Amino acid sequence: MRREKKNRRKGHTPERLEKDILLILEKESHIPMNYKQIAAHLGMSDARAQNRVRQCMEKMEEHGIIEEEERGRYKLPIKINYIEGRVDMSGSGNAYIISDSLKEDVYVVSGNLKNALHGDRVKVFVYARKKGQKYKGEVVEILERTRSEFVGTLKVNEKFAFLSPDHDRMFHDIFIPLKDLNSGKDGQKAIAKITDWSEKSKNPVGVIVKVLGEPGENETEMHAILVEFGLPYEFPSEVKTAAEHISFDLDENEIKARHDMRNVPTLTIDPEDAKDFDDALSVRKLENGNMEVGVHIADVSYYVKENSIIDKEAYRRATSVYLVDRVVPMLPEELSNGVCSLRPNEDKFCFSVIFEMNMQADVLQYEIKRTVIHSDKRFTYDQAQEVIKTGKGEMQNEIITLHQLASILRKNRFDNGALRVEQTEVKFRIDEKGKPVDVFFKESKEANWLIEEFMLLANKYIAMFVGLKNKAQKQIKTFVYRVHDQPKDEKLSELKRFVANFGYKLDLNTPKTISASINKMLDEVKKKPEADMIENLTIRSMAKAIYTTENIGHYGLSFDYYTHFTSPIRRYPDVMVHRLLQHYIDGGVSVNKESFEAKCKHASEMEKRAADAERASIKYKQVEYLSEHIGQEYKGVITGITEWGVYVEIIENKCEGMIRLRDLDGDYYFFDERNYQIRGTRTGMTYRLGDKVNIRVKQTHIDNRTIDFELMGIIEE
């Protein structure tokens, strides 16, 4: 009682206490605080006084004066007037602004977007909000346009023309003056560039920069997909000219300066249709009985000098793009398929990691060297697989040894917590006109795993070489890492709840039990109808792997250190890694972190665009393929359910289409989101994720790459 009176005499009235709490939270704004911490700052040490602080803070939180950051810990609310961020357009035409300065997105209705488009960087005025409400705002300035060119279909009349964009988040037709049609005709696919868009105009004005051709033609549609995702489809003439002047002859002085490994048995293993061989393996037995394994990577940085015209174009592209019927390379063909490609029976310059290993696959020591190699044999995956299977064939001893080591490396990796996530890869057999005539699936086998494990090993040790060395010296040097963050708890909880419907269990207690139970589930689900769906949902529950200078490790691989070093022909981050590695080997000081972080961000964005374009090309070919099978019946699995329809994937060919709810006869169905199902209000008939059904191909839509199915009935197990 005496202390309480003493505290009151010191001025801790309810009004004064509230002001003192605000002063402390303002001073300690970098961390949220609980009532005990606040009381300690105020010298209120007894339980009753602390309870007064707690009650006061709870009341302040109720009135929105302070915010509960986490349970029992409070901070001052963020006072926001303006933010900068990227526009994430929804299907309705409204948008969310994603900003680094706010944890929550800011909602902007279409009328307040000021003609901002999806992906644009904008300045937004944020309205004041009440507790519990989402942030809302309006765009006041467009800071940066993500794109100005759009692909679409021309609509030409006597007096005017429009281009109707294919992009699903571009809601405005582009007005084209007739003088700017560039010979484009009604109904053709073309690329329009926006040249003017005043605030008062509903539609932008543009010019046709290129006519792609007639809709439905393979070249037209593949080029349209590249443009849709802001990807290049041809090299500038000056880049082609520069590439043509690169000599295939190896400089003799450079050969002498390198570690010569041309006498060591060396091989490549790649897909049958590959032309850009950027990695090779060598193997030989050492006098001490251990094995020497060389991971040799094409020395692109030797030929592509920093800030050269080829380098600038490679940076802009950041990655090769793999569509269904073609590769759009990062480097001109003279480099990607020629001077840099580790073709058989040719001497080539490489950047190599040379491991000394015992037959238990322990790395005893390693060296990083610039080398000259000579590939003795080019194997396809199928050819190498046959050697592994039979133990016979060319270079059988080398392949069997590498396979034995790789098998141990793979087992150790999974035992250490790496995730065993493998997606089915859809492939098409295509005729001379680009039409798909058959669908098949690419399956990874031991030959694929052999290459994968040694590439992973090299990437890991390159990252360790820089990361661990700097850590020991108490000096952090800027480097490019490939990182994969841990999945968020809520995503894992949702996955756990979902897979429980199919009888699978996940243990989310520790990182080790999470990965172990996910691997167990993925093993159990293989060859079952719901396999692809659960594998896809598992991948979606994970964070996305990105490039960054901040090393947080790679959760999926269970590596503390990881980078991308092994594919510089097709990935620009690998070129950056090669240059940084040599710079540090030569004793160079740490490079500018902000500059390389910006490059990493660009590479991550371009990688995402390339993946989206690849998926779009696959979807297009699936639609094109099923266009020749209208009316045909197939067995399928329900892979998605929304309020407007049920998505079904055909088991035979992995083509996915939709059964619209309005087309389901005999009942009115409603969407039960929590239980992943639709249910008939009268019959109680339910269709759930994972159910096997018979469907008929009803209709295909080439223009927006969608397929409509008819439900023929559920398949009883």
C-alpha positions in Angstrom: 0.0 0.0 0.0 2.8 2.4 0.9 4.5 1.8 -2.5 1.3 2.3 -4.3 0.8 5.6 -2.5 4.4 6.5 -3.3 3.8 5.8 -7.0 0.7 8.0 -7.0 2.7 10.8 -5.2 5.3 10.5 -8.0 2.5 11.5 -10.4 1.3 8.2 -11.8 -2.4 9.1 -12.2 -4.2 7.2 -15.0 -3.7 10.2 -17.4 -0.1 10.6 -16.5 0.6 6.9 -16.7 -0.8 6.8 -20.2 1.5 9.7 -21.3 4.5 8.0 -19.6 3.8 4.7 -21.5 3.6 6.6 -24.8 6.9 8.4 -24.1 8.7 5.1 -23.3 7.2 3.3 -26.4 8.3 6.3 -28.5 11.8 6.2 -27.1 12.1 2.4 -27.5 10.3 2.3 -30.9 12.6 -0.4 -32.3 11.2 -3.2 -30.1 7.7 -4.0 -28.9 7.4 -4.1 -25.1 5.3 -5.8 -22.5 3.8 -4.3 -19.3 6.6 -5.6 -17.1 9.2 -3.9 -19.2 7.3 -0.6 -19.2 6.8 -0.8 -15.4 10.5 -1.4 -14.9 11.2 1.9 -16.9 8.7 3.7 -14.6 10.2 2.3 -11.4 6.9 0.5 -10.6 8.2 -2.8 -9.3 5.4 -4.2 -7.1 2.7 -6.5 -8.5 -0.2 -4.1 -8.0 1.6 -1.3 -9.8 2.6 -3.6 -12.6 -1.1 -4.6 -12.9 -2.1 -1.0 -13.3 0.3 -0.7 -16.2 -1.1 -3.8 -17.8 -4.7 -2.6 -17.5 -3.7 0.8 -18.8 -2.0 -0.7 -21.9 -4.9 -3.0 -22.6 -7.3 0.0 -22.5 -4.9 2.0 -24.8 -4.9 -0.9 -27.2 -8.7 -1.1 -27.3 -8.8 2.6 -28.2 -6.2 2.2 -31.0 -3.6 4.4 -29.2 -1.1 1.5 -29.2 -0.9 -1.7 -31.2 -0.3 -5.3 -30.0 2.6 -6.5 -32.2 2.6 -10.0 -30.6 0.9 -11.4 -27.7 1.3 -9.1 -24.7 3.9 -6.9 -26.5 2.9 -3.4 -27.7 4.3 -0.6 -29.9 3.1 2.7 -31.2 1.0 2.5 -34.4 2.7 3.4 -37.6 1.8 6.8 -38.7 1.5 6.6 -42.5 0.7 9.3 -45.0 2.5 8.1 -48.2 4.1 4.8 -49.2 5.8 3.5 -52.3 5.2 0.1 -53.7 4.3 -2.2 -56.6 0.8 -2.7 -58.0 -0.6 -6.2 -57.7 -3.7 -6.1 -59.9 -6.6 -8.4 -59.0 -9.0 -10.0 -61.5 -11.6 -7.3 -60.7 -9.5 -4.4 -61.8 -8.9 -3.3 -58.3 -5.3 -3.6 -56.8 -3.2 -4.1 -53.8 0.0 -2.1 -53.3 2.9 -4.2 -51.9 5.4 -2.1 -50.0 8.5 -2.9 -48.0 7.5 -0.2 -45.5 4.2 -1.9 -44.5 3.5 -5.5 -43.4 0.0 -5.2 -44.8 -0.9 -4.4 -48.4 -2.8 -1.2 -49.3 -6.1 -1.7 -51.1 -6.8 0.7 -54.0 -10.1 0.6 -56.0 -9.7 0.8 -59.8 -11.0 4.4 -59.9 -8.1 5.5 -57.7 -5.3 3.8 -59.6 -4.5 6.9 -61.8 -3.9 4.6 -64.8 -1.3 2.5 -62.9 -0.9 -1.0 -64.3 0.1 -4.3 -62.8 3.7 -4.3 -61.7 4.1 -0.5 -61.8 5.9 1.2 -59.0 3.7 3.9 -57.5 3.4 6.5 -54.7 0.2 6.0 -52.7 -1.6 8.2 -50.2 -2.8 5.9 -47.4 -6.1 6.8 -45.7 -6.4 6.8 -41.9 -7.9 3.5 -40.7 -9.8 2.3 -37.7 -8.5 -0.6 -35.6 -9.2 -4.0 -37.4 -9.7 -2.5 -40.8 -7.4 -3.0 -43.8 -5.3 -0.2 -45.3 -6.9 1.7 -48.2 -5.4 4.4 -50.4 -5.1 6.1 -53.8 -2.3 6.4 -56.3 -0.9 9.9 -56.4 2.0 9.3 -58.8 3.4 6.6 -61.1 7.1 6.4 -60.3 8.1 3.7 -62.8 6.3 1.8 -65.5 7.1 -1.9 -65.5 6.3 -2.3 -69.1 5.1 -0.2 -72.0 4.6 -3.0 -74.6 1.7 -5.4 -74.8 0.8 -8.2 -77.1 -2.8 -8.7 -78.2 -5.3 -8.9 -81.0 -5.9 -6.1 -83.4 -9.4 -4.7 -84.0 -9.4 -2.5 -87.1 -12.3 -0.3 -88.3 -12.5 2.3 -91.0 -11.7 5.2 -88.7 -9.8 3.8 -85.8 -8.2 0.7 -84.4 -7.6 -0.9 -81.0 -5.3 -3.6 -79.7 -7.0 -5.9 -77.1 -4.2 -7.1 -74.8 -3.8 -10.8 -74.0 -2.4 -9.9 -70.5 -5.0 -11.0 -68.0 -4.2 -8.0 -65.7 -4.3 -5.4 -68.4 -7.9 -4.1 -68.5 -7.6 -1.3 -71.1 -7.6 -1.7 -74.8 -4.9 0.4 -76.5 -6.1 3.0 -79.1 -4.0 2.8 -82.3 -4.2 5.6 -84.8 -4.6 4.1 -88.3 -1.3 5.7 -89.4 0.5 3.7 -86.7 -0.8 0.3 -87.6 2.5 -0.8 -89.2 0.6 -2.8 -91.8 -1.3 -4.7 -89.1 -4.7 -6.1 -90.1 -7.9 -6.9 -88.2 -7.6 -10.1 -86.2 -3.8 -10.4 -86.3 -1.6 -10.7 -83.2 0.7 -7.7 -82.7 2.8 -5.8 -80.2 1.7 -2.3 -79.3 3.8 0.3 -77.4 2.0 2.8 -75.2 3.1 6.3 -76.3 0.6 8.5 -74.4 -2.0 8.1 -71.6 -3.4 11.3 -70.0 -5.2 11.1 -66.7 -8.4 12.1 -68.3 -8.3 9.3 -70.9 -9.9 6.0 -70.3 -7.6 4.2 -72.8 -3.9 4.7 -73.6 -2.7 5.6 -77.1 -0.1 3.4 -78.8 1.7 2.4 -81.9 2.1 -1.1 -83.4 5.8 -1.9 -83.2 5.6 -5.5 -84.6 3.0 -7.6 -86.3 3.4 -11.2 -85.0 1.0 -13.0 -87.5 -2.2 -14.9 -87.5 -3.6 -16.3 -84.2 -3.1 -20.0 -83.8 0.1 -20.2 -85.7 2.9 -21.7 -83.6 5.5 -18.9 -84.2 2.9 -16.2 -83.5 1.7 -17.7 -80.3 5.2 -18.5 -78.9 6.4 -15.0 -79.6 3.2 -13.7 -78.1 3.9 -15.6 -74.9 7.5 -14.2 -74.7 6.2 -10.6 -75.1 3.4 -11.2 -72.7 5.9 -11.9 -69.9 8.3 -9.1 -71.0 10.9 -11.5 -72.4 13.1 -11.1 -75.5 12.8 -13.4 -78.5 15.7 -12.1 -80.6 19.2 -10.6 -80.1 20.0 -7.1 -81.2 22.1 -7.0 -84.3 25.1 -5.5 -82.5 25.1 -8.3 -80.0 25.0 -10.9 -82.8 27.9 -9.1 -84.5 30.0 -9.1 -81.3 29.4 -12.8 -80.8 30.4 -13.7 -84.3 33.9 -12.1 -83.7 34.7 -14.4 -80.7 37.4 -16.9 -81.6 37.0 -20.6 -81.1 40.8 -21.1 -80.9 42.2 -21.4 -77.4 45.0 -18.9 -76.5 48.2 -20.8 -75.8 49.4 -18.5 -73.1 46.0 -18.9 -71.3 46.3 -22.7 -71.5 49.7 -22.5 -69.8 48.3 -20.3 -67.0 45.6 -22.9 -66.2 45.5 -26.3 -64.5 45.6 -28.8 -67.4 43.2 -31.7 -66.9 42.9 -32.8 -70.5 44.4 -36.2 -69.7 41.8 -37.0 -67.0 38.7 -39.1 -68.1 35.9 -36.6 -68.6 32.3 -36.8 -69.7 29.1 -34.9 -70.0 25.5 -36.1 -69.3 22.6 -34.0 -70.7 19.2 -34.3 -72.2 19.1 -35.8 -75.7 18.1 -32.5 -77.4 20.6 -30.3 -75.4 23.2 -28.2 -77.2 24.6 -26.0 -74.4 26.7 -28.3 -72.3 27.9 -26.1 -69.4 29.0 -28.8 -67.0 31.3 -31.9 -67.2 32.6 -34.4 -64.7 36.0 -36.0 -64.5 37.0 -38.9 -62.2 40.2 -40.9 -61.5 41.7 -42.9 -58.7 44.5 -41.3 -56.8 47.6 -43.1 -55.6 46.4 -43.0 -52.0 43.2 -45.0 -53.0 40.8 -42.0 -52.9 38.9 -40.7 -55.8 39.4 -37.3 -57.5 36.1 -35.9 -58.9 36.3 -32.7 -60.9 33.2 -30.6 -61.5 34.0 -28.5 -64.5 31.9 -25.5 -65.5 32.1 -23.6 -68.7 34.3 -20.5 -68.2 31.8 -18.0 -69.6 33.3 -15.0 -67.7 36.6 -15.6 -69.7 34.7 -14.9 -72.9 32.0 -12.5 -71.7 33.8 -9.5 -70.2 32.0 -7.3 -67.7 30.1 -4.4 -69.2 30.7 -5.6 -72.7 27.7 -5.4 -75.1 27.2 -9.2 -74.7 27.4 -9.0 -70.9 24.8 -6.2 -70.8 22.4 -8.2 -72.9 23.0 -11.3 -70.8 22.3 -9.3 -67.6 19.1 -7.9 -69.2 17.9 -11.4 -70.0 19.3 -12.9 -66.8 18.3 -16.4 -67.8 17.6 -18.7 -70.7 13.9 -19.3 -71.3 12.7 -22.9 -72.0 9.4 -23.0 -73.9 7.7 -26.1 -75.1 9.3 -26.0 -78.6 12.4 -23.9 -78.2 15.1 -22.4 -76.0 15.5 -18.6 -75.9 19.1 -18.5 -74.8 20.7 -15.9 -72.5 23.8 -15.9 -74.6 24.1 -15.8 -78.5 24.3 -19.3 -80.1 28.0 -18.7 -80.9 28.7 -18.8 -77.2 25.9 -21.0 -75.7 26.2 -23.8 -78.3 29.7 -23.1 -79.5 32.8 -21.7 -77.8 31.5 -22.1 -74.2 29.7 -25.4 -74.7 31.7 -28.4 -73.4 31.3 -30.4 -76.5 33.0 -33.8 -76.8 36.5 -34.1 -78.3 37.2 -30.4 -78.0 39.5 -28.5 -75.5 37.6 -26.1 -73.4 38.3 -23.5 -70.7 36.5 -24.2 -67.4 36.2 -23.0 -63.8 36.4 -26.2 -61.7 35.9 -27.5 -58.3 38.2 -30.6 -57.8 37.2 -32.8 -54.9 39.2 -35.6 -53.2 36.7 -38.1 -51.8 36.8 -41.5 -50.3 34.2 -44.1 -51.4 32.0 -43.1 -48.5 31.5 -39.8 -50.4 33.3 -37.8 -47.7 35.0 -34.7 -49.0 38.5 -34.9 -47.7 39.8 -31.7 -49.4 39.0 -29.6 -52.5 40.5 -27.0 -54.8 39.0 -24.3 -57.0 40.9 -23.7 -60.2 40.6 -22.3 -63.7 41.3 -25.3 -65.9 41.5 -26.6 -69.5 39.6 -29.9 -70.1 38.8 -32.3 -72.9 35.5 -34.1 -72.8 35.9 -37.7 -74.0 32.3 -38.6 -74.4 28.9 -36.9 -74.5 26.2 -39.1 -72.9 22.4 -38.5 -72.9 20.6 -39.3 -69.7 19.2 -42.4 -71.3 22.6 -43.6 -72.4 24.1 -43.0 -68.9 21.1 -44.7 -67.3 21.7 -47.8 -69.4 25.4 -48.0 -68.2 24.2 -47.6 -64.6 21.5 -50.3 -65.1 23.7 -52.9 -66.9 27.2 -52.0 -65.7 28.3 -52.1 -69.3 29.2 -49.6 -72.0 31.7 -46.8 -72.7 33.4 -45.3 -69.6 31.5 -47.8 -67.4 34.0 -47.6 -64.6 33.8 -43.8 -64.4 30.0 -43.7 -64.6 29.6 -46.5 -62.0 32.0 -44.8 -59.6 30.2 -41.5 -59.9 26.9 -43.2 -59.5 28.0 -44.9 -56.3 29.3 -41.6 -54.8 26.2 -39.7 -55.9 23.9 -42.2 -54.3 25.6 -41.8 -51.0 25.5 -38.0 -51.3 21.8 -38.1 -52.1 21.0 -40.4 -49.1 23.0 -38.2 -46.8 21.2 -35.1 -48.0 17.8 -36.5 -47.3 18.9 -37.9 -44.0 20.0 -34.4 -43.1 16.5 -33.0 -43.7 16.4 -32.1 -47.4 12.9 -32.2 -49.0 12.2 -34.9 -51.6 9.9 -32.8 -53.8 9.9 -33.9 -57.4 7.3 -32.7 -59.9 6.2 -34.5 -63.0 7.5 -32.7 -66.1 5.1 -32.6 -69.1 6.7 -32.9 -72.5 5.1 -32.8 -76.0 6.0 -34.5 -79.3 5.5 -31.8 -81.9 5.2 -32.0 -85.7 6.9 -29.8 -88.3 4.3 -27.1 -87.9 4.6 -27.0 -84.2 1.4 -28.9 -83.5 1.4 -31.3 -80.5 0.8 -34.8 -81.5 1.5 -36.6 -78.2 2.0 -35.9 -74.5 4.5 -37.8 -72.3 6.2 -37.3 -69.0 9.9 -36.8 -68.2 11.0 -39.0 -65.3 14.2 -38.4 -63.3 16.3 -41.5 -62.8 19.8 -42.3 -61.3 21.6 -40.6 -64.3 19.8 -37.4 -63.5 20.5 -37.7 -59.8 24.2 -38.4 -60.5 24.6 -35.0 -62.2 22.3 -33.2 -59.7 24.3 -34.4 -56.7 27.6 -33.2 -58.0 26.2 -29.9 -59.1 24.7 -29.4 -55.7 28.0 -30.4 -54.1 30.0 -27.8 -56.1 27.4 -25.0 -55.5 27.6 -25.8 -51.7 31.4 -25.8 -51.5 31.7 -22.6 -53.6 29.3 -20.8 -51.2 31.2 -22.3 -48.2 34.5 -21.2 -49.6 33.5 -17.5 -49.5 31.0 -17.6 -46.5 33.0 -19.8 -44.0 36.3 -18.1 -44.9 34.9 -14.7 -44.2 33.2 -15.8 -41.0 36.5 -17.1 -39.6 38.2 -13.8 -40.4 35.3 -11.8 -38.9 34.9 -10.1 -42.3 31.8 -10.4 -44.4 32.4 -10.2 -48.1 29.6 -9.6 -50.5 28.5 -12.7 -52.4 25.6 -14.0 -54.4 23.7 -16.8 -52.6 20.8 -18.9 -53.7 18.5 -19.0 -50.6 15.3 -20.7 -49.6 13.6 -19.4 -46.5 11.7 -21.6 -44.0 8.0 -22.0 -44.7 5.6 -19.9 -42.6 3.7 -21.7 -39.8 0.3 -20.8 -41.2 1.1 -22.3 -44.6 2.3 -25.5 -43.0 -0.7 -25.7 -40.7 -3.0 -25.3 -43.8 -1.0 -28.0 -45.6 -1.3 -30.3 -42.6 -5.1 -29.8 -42.4 -5.5 -30.4 -46.1 -3.5 -33.7 -46.4 -5.3 -35.0 -43.3 -8.3 -35.3 -45.6 -6.4 -38.0 -47.5 -5.1 -39.8 -44.4 -1.6 -38.3 -44.3 0.0 -36.8 -41.2 2.6 -34.0 -40.8 4.6 -33.4 -37.6 5.2 -29.7 -37.3 7.0 -29.7 -33.9 10.6 -29.1 -35.2 12.3 -28.3 -38.5 13.7 -31.9 -38.5 10.3 -33.5 -38.0 8.7 -31.2 -40.5 11.0 -32.2 -43.4 11.0 -35.9 -42.3 7.2 -36.1 -42.2 6.8 -34.2 -45.5 9.3 -36.6 -47.2 7.3 -39.6 -45.7 4.1 -38.2 -47.1 5.6 -37.5 -50.5 6.9 -41.1 -50.6 3.5 -42.5 -49.6 1.5 -40.4 -52.1 3.6 -41.5 -55.2 1.6 -43.3 -57.9 -1.7 -42.3 -56.3 -4.3 -40.1 -58.0 -3.8 -37.2 -55.6 0.0 -37.3 -56.0 0.5 -34.3 -58.4 -2.1 -32.2 -56.4 -0.4 -32.8 -53.0 3.1 -32.3 -54.5 2.0 -29.0 -56.0 0.3 -27.9 -52.8 3.5 -28.8 -50.8 5.6 -26.7 -53.2 3.1 -23.8 -52.8 3.3 -23.9 -49.1 7.1 -23.3 -49.3 8.8 -20.0 -49.7 10.3 -19.2 -53.1 14.0 -19.7 -53.7 15.7 -16.4 -54.6 19.1 -14.8 -55.3 20.4 -12.4 -52.6 23.5 -11.2 -50.9 22.0 -12.1 -47.5 22.8 -15.7 -46.7 19.9 -17.4 -44.7 20.7 -20.9 -46.0 18.6 -23.2 -48.3 15.7 -24.9 -46.4 14.7 -27.2 -49.2 18.2 -28.6 -49.6 19.1 -28.4 -45.9 22.3 -26.5 -46.7 23.6 -23.6 -44.6 25.5 -22.3 -47.6 24.4 -22.5 -51.2 24.9 -20.6 -54.5 24.5 -21.1 -58.2 27.9 -21.7 -59.9 27.2 -24.5 -62.3 25.2 -23.1 -65.2 26.7 -19.8 -66.4 25.6 -20.4 -70.0 22.0 -20.1 -69.0 21.9 -18.1 -65.7 23.5 -14.7 -65.1 23.9 -15.1 -61.3 26.3 -17.9 -62.0 28.4 -15.5 -64.1 28.4 -13.1 -61.2 29.5 -15.9 -58.9 32.4 -16.8 -61.2 33.6 -13.2 -61.3 33.2 -12.6 -57.5 35.0 -15.9 -56.8 38.0 -15.0 -58.9 38.0 -11.5 -57.5 38.3 -12.9 -53.9 40.8 -15.6 -54.8 43.0 -12.8 -56.2 42.7 -11.0 -52.8 40.1 -8.4 -53.9 38.2 -6.4 -51.3 34.5 -6.8 -50.8 32.4 -5.4 -53.6 29.4 -3.0 -53.1 26.6 -4.9 -51.5 23.7 -2.7 -52.6 24.8 -3.0 -56.2 24.8 -6.8 -56.1 21.6 -7.0 -54.2 19.9 -5.0 -57.0 21.3 -7.4 -59.5 20.1 -10.4 -57.5 16.6 -8.9 -57.3 16.6 -8.4 -61.1 17.7 -12.0 -61.6 15.0 -13.4 -59.3 12.4 -11.4 -61.1 13.5 -12.6 -64.6 13.7 -16.2 -63.4 10.0 -15.9 -62.3 9.0 -14.4 -65.6 10.8 -17.2 -67.5 9.0 -19.9 -65.3 5.6 -18.2 -65.9 6.3 -18.1 -69.7 7.3 -21.8 -69.7 4.0 -22.7 -67.9 2.0 -20.6 -70.3 3.6 -22.4 -73.3 2.8 -25.8 -71.8 -0.8 -24.7 -71.1 -1.1 -23.4 -74.7 0.1 -26.7 -76.1 -2.3 -28.6 -73.8 -5.2 -26.6 -75.1 -4.0 -27.0 -78.6 -3.7 -30.8 -78.1 -7.2 -31.2 -76.7 -8.6 -29.0 -79.4 -8.2 -32.2 -81.6 -10.0 -34.3 -79.0 -13.3 -32.4 -78.5 -16.0 -34.9 -77.3 -13.4 -37.5 -76.1 -13.8 -38.9 -72.6 -11.0 -39.2 -70.0 -10.4 -40.2 -66.4 -9.3 -37.3 -64.2 -8.7 -36.0 -60.7 -10.2 -32.9 -59.1 -7.3 -30.6 -58.5 -9.0 -27.4 -57.5 -12.4 -26.1 -56.4 -13.6 -22.5 -56.5 -17.0 -20.7 -56.2 -17.3 -20.8 -60.0 -16.1 -24.2 -60.9 -14.2 -27.5 -60.4 -10.7 -28.0 -61.9 -9.9 -31.5 -63.2 -6.6 -32.8 -64.4 -6.7 -35.6 -66.9 -4.6 -38.6 -65.6 -3.4 -39.7 -69.0 -1.9 -36.4 -70.2 -1.9 -33.9 -67.2 -4.1 -31.4 -69.2 -6.2 -29.4 -66.8 -9.6 -27.9 -67.5 -12.7 -26.7 -65.6 -16.2 -28.0 -65.0 -18.3 -24.8 -64.4 -20.8 -25.0 -61.6 -23.5 -23.7 -63.8 -23.0 -26.7 -66.1 -23.6 -29.2 -63.2 -27.2 -30.5 -63.7 -29.7 -31.8 -61.2 -28.9 -29.6 -58.2 -27.6 -26.2 -57.0 -24.0 -26.6 -55.8 -22.3 -24.3 -53.3 -18.6 -23.9 -52.5 -17.5 -25.3 -49.1 -14.0 -23.7 -48.9 -13.0 -25.1 -45.5 -13.6 -28.7 -46.6 -12.2 -28.3 -50.1 -15.5 -29.4 -51.7 -18.7 -28.4 -53.4 -22.0 -29.8 -52.1 -25.5 -30.0 -53.7 -28.1 -28.2 -51.6 -30.9 -30.7 -52.4 -29.1 -34.0 -52.9 -26.1 -33.5 -50.6 -23.9 -34.8 -53.4 -20.3 -33.7 -52.8 -17.2 -33.4 -55.0 -13.9 -33.1 -53.2 -10.3 -32.4 -54.0 -8.7 -35.7 -55.0 -11.9 -37.3 -56.2 -11.5 -39.3 -59.5 -14.1 -38.4 -62.1 -15.0 -39.2 -65.7 -15.0 -36.0 -67.9 -15.6 -35.2 -71.6 -13.8 -32.4 -73.4 -16.5 -29.9 -74.1 -14.6 -26.9 -75.6 -11.2 -25.3 -75.8 -10.3 -21.6 -75.9 -6.9 -20.9 -77.6 -7.1 -17.2 -77.0 -7.0 -17.4 -73.2 -5.5 -20.9 -72.9 -8.5 -22.5 -71.1 -10.4 -25.8 -71.4 -14.0 -26.6 -70.6 -15.0 -30.1 -69.4 -18.3 -31.8 -68.9 -18.7 -34.1 -65.8 -19.7 -37.6 -66.8 -19.7 -39.1 -63.3 -17.6 -39.8 -60.2 -15.4 -42.9 -60.2 -16.0 -45.1 -57.2 -12.9 -46.7 -55.7 
